[in-house]
Each structure stands twice: as structure tokens, then as C-alpha cells.
Amino acid sequence: MGTKEETKLKTELQDIVLQTFTQFSTRIAKNEELGAVGSRLLSGFQQELEVNACLLGLQDHLTKAKSILNELENLLEDLASAINSSKESFSPLKDKDLCEEFDQQAII
């Protein structure tokens, strides 16, 4: 009877080892799948971070460009004001008088 019990125990142990190995293999496969999914998620997250960084950079450039445009508009307003001021100071002079004055200066 010792050999039947030994055979039965050996068979039970083999079944336990087979179940344990099967469960272990299943868990390893799940871990590999989770690793692949995690890698894809991290890759997508990294791409979104890069897009976000690009958008922030573009917004910064747009802000700087708007600031430069505002400065240029202010300079144009100053220039227009200076031109109008200069026109007012030359307004009493007539073009004909101005030409004659330049001609006289050219002769001298």
C-alpha cells in the first residue's frame, strides 16, 4: 500500500506544481501585458506634454509679437504726431516761397 499512497501523493504534488506553474505563467503574462499598456500610456502622456510645451512656447511667442506690434503702433502714432507738428510749423510758408528761398541759398 505504500506505493499506491506514494503514487497518489506524487500525482497530487505534480498537480499542485502544475497549477502553481500555470498560475505563475498567467501572472507573468498579465504583468507583461500591463507593462506594454503602461508603456503606451507613458508614451502618449509624453507626447501630450511635448504638445503642451509647444503650445506654451507658441503662446509666449504670440505674446511677445503682440507686445512688439503695440510698440510699433505707439511709434507710428508718435511719428504721425511729429509729422503733424512739423506741418504746422511749415504751414505759414508757401511752397513757392520755400522754393525761392532754396534757390537763393543755392546761388550763395
Stockholm file with secondary structure:
# STOCKHOLM 1.0

chainA/1-108         MGTKEETKLKTELQDIVLQTFTQFSTRIAKNEELGAVGSRLLSGFQQELEVNACLLGLQDHLTKAKSILNELENLLEDLASAINSSKESFSPLKDKDLCEEFDQQAII
#=GR chainA/1-108 SS CHHHHHHHHHHHHHHHHHHHHHHHHHHHHHHHHHHHHHHHHHHHHHHHHHHHHHHHHHHHHHHHHHHHHHHHHHHHHHHHHHHHHHHHHHTTSCHHHHHHHHHHHHHC
#=GC SS_cons         CHHHHHHHHHHHHHHHHHHHHHHHHHHHHHHHHHHHHHHHHHHHHHHHHHHHHHHHHHHHHHHHHHHHHHHHHHHHHHHHHHHHHHHHHHTTSCHHHHHHHHHHHHHC
//
